[in-house]
Amino acid sequence: MARATRIVAVSGSLRRQSVNMALLRDIAARAPAGVAVEIVSLDALPPFNPDREPDLPHAVAAFRRRIAAADALIIASPEYAHGVSGVIKNALDWLVSCEDFAGKPVAVLNAAPRAHHADAALREILSTMAAQIVEEASITVPPPNAAPSVAAPFHPGVGETLTNALAALVAAARRTIPGEISNDNASEQESDQHAPANKGTGQ
């Protein structure tokens, strides 16, 4: 029996009423059978200090273990002063020397269409760190029409978009897992197996 696809989701905001956290909770609730989405708080991470890397703080070591065990990541972060939040930048700084991060499929979620500076900056950071940004899973959603504390704070049309984004991320993650195969690839291989052999014309 195949194991569940593990996805870690992090928010670049620590606010209790964070729209980004609400977005992560919404997409996590849409995880189908065989997919586990864990929302990990960045609250306990100390300020990045490369002098501490030889003997990592407990919170950082635990965070890296979660990232290493994950098949994919979801990042949702607000924009501050036309840049990414200090919270998400600090977390990523702790992962720069983490070999398990390179090549990891990542979905970038933007909960505010006007936050295009942070979205671009986050993508640049992730690309520099050799992450695999999954474009089909990286989306910008319309502004929320209710407080983030309610069950479904986002525009009704966002639900299908989130479901599709999660499905795209899961497919990308499964392509990187040894022995795993996505449904699309499985269908292609099955089709190839049943296709008649091309004997050629001799020309």
Phi, psi and omega in degrees: 000129182292142178284164179291146173283123186261126179235130176257132179243134180228145177250139178276009178238139178256004180296142179297323182258034183295128175293325180295320177293322177297323178296319178294318178298322181296312182289327178295324180292344181267002182297127180280177176300138181090003179229129179241121178251117180251121176273120183251126178282143178259009186298326187273353183289129178284165176302141183297133177215108182300339178294341182266358182294325177299331178227081189300139171303150184306315183296323180290316179300318180294320179297315179296323178297319178296318179296317180298323183280344183281147175272340181197165180232151170236129179237127174234123185219142177282174177251134175230123177052045179062028179214178178287160179290153177298330181297311183286325178295320178298316180298317180291325177300322178291343182261355184304318182266009180272108184298332182289346182281324183302131179082359181288130176295133183228135171255130179254116180255134180241114185271005180215112182305332180283348184273048185284337178294314180294321180299314179294319180294319179296318178297321179296317179297313182296321178296320178297328179274007177068027174286157177260096180285122181268103186297322181295340181257356183259114190227160170245128183259157176296161178302147179293151180252012178201170180296145181298346183285343181279167188296319183230081187283349187262161179309138184307328182287350182285333185306310181295324179297317179294318179299316180292322179296317179297319179298321179294320179293317179299317179298318179295320180296317183292335177289342181262352182271123179303130178087350179266158178211137180285162180298322180297314180294323179297319180295320180295318181293320179296320179296319180296322182294328183265355180285144179293146182290142178269107185278348179080173183248353181083001180273000000 
